Amino acid sequence: MIDPVSTTFAIPIGVAALDVPACFLRTSGMLAELGFPSPAEDHEEDGIDLNALLIRNAPATFLYRASGDSMLLAGIRDGDILAVDRSVTPRDRDLVLASWDGNAPCCKILHLFDDHIELHSANARHRPIVFEAGAEVEVFAIVAVVRQVTRGATHRVRTG
């Protein structure tokens, strides 16, 4: 049994839609510098289709909403959307969605060993979950994370 406070759960949202028309959003041809603004801000590239960017195999892709804080250092926050592609074989150190013993799926980092597997959090307050050889664990690769930007008074910029 896992401690429900010590993990980031994934709440199913639904399967990715099939045959969705492309929805192109305008993009800038410039990189978003993390320092000073570029003098060429008006340059635009062709648009990006978010469906094509986030969903590679629609019939095998499912969307989940993250719930919890155990994956904060991996950049996954409570409320973010996880795109899981069941056709992708998870590899060592992949971000995965895992389920076992009837537990709700949880988001972790997969660590593969010769004699066991471990699921690690990205938050030092949470211990790894260790499964001995032969344990039945369903593990699916997370191929995209849709991050929400939250606004608040937690980050202040000083001027002058």
Secondary structure in CASP SS format (residue, H / E / C, confidence):
PFRMAT SS
TARGET T0000
AUTHOR 0000-0000-0000
METHOD secondary structure of the structure
MODEL  1
M C 1.00
I C 1.00
D C 1.00
P C 1.00
V C 1.00
S C 1.00
T C 1.00
T E 1.00
F E 1.00
A E 1.00
I E 1.00
P E 1.00
I E 1.00
G E 1.00
V E 1.00
A C 1.00
A C 1.00
L C 1.00
D C 1.00
V C 1.00
P C 1.00
A C 1.00
C C 1.00
F E 1.00
L E 1.00
R E 1.00
T E 1.00
S E 1.00
G C 1.00
M C 1.00
L C 1.00
A C 1.00
E C 1.00
L C 1.00
G C 1.00
F C 1.00
P C 1.00
S C 1.00
P C 1.00
A C 1.00
E C 1.00
D C 1.00
H C 1.00
E E 1.00
E E 1.00
D E 1.00
G E 1.00
I E 1.00
D E 1.00
L H 1.00
N H 1.00
A H 1.00
L H 1.00
L H 1.00
I C 1.00
R C 1.00
N C 1.00
A H 1.00
P H 1.00
A H 1.00
T E 1.00
F E 1.00
L E 1.00
Y E 1.00
R E 1.00
A E 1.00
S E 1.00
G C 1.00
D C 1.00
S C 1.00
M C 1.00
L H 1.00
L H 1.00
A H 1.00
G C 1.00
I C 1.00
R C 1.00
D C 1.00
G C 1.00
D C 1.00
I E 1.00
L E 1.00
A E 1.00
V E 1.00
D E 1.00
R C 1.00
S C 1.00
V C 1.00
T C 1.00
P C 1.00
R C 1.00
D C 1.00
R C 1.00
D C 1.00
L E 1.00
V E 1.00
L E 1.00
A E 1.00
S E 1.00
W C 1.00
D C 1.00
G C 1.00
N C 1.00
A C 1.00
P C 1.00
C E 1.00
C E 1.00
K E 1.00
I E 1.00
L E 1.00
H E 1.00
L E 1.00
F C 1.00
D C 1.00
D C 1.00
H E 1.00
I E 1.00
E E 1.00
L E 1.00
H E 1.00
S C 1.00
A C 1.00
N C 1.00
A C 1.00
R C 1.00
H C 1.00
R C 1.00
P C 1.00
I E 1.00
V E 1.00
F E 1.00
E E 1.00
A C 1.00
G C 1.00
A C 1.00
E C 1.00
V C 1.00
E E 1.00
V E 1.00
F E 1.00
A E 1.00
I E 1.00
V E 1.00
A E 1.00
V E 1.00
V E 1.00
R C 1.00
Q C 1.00
V C 1.00
T C 1.00
R C 1.00
G C 1.00
A C 1.00
T C 1.00
H C 1.00
R C 1.00
V C 1.00
R C 1.00
T C 1.00
G C 1.00
END
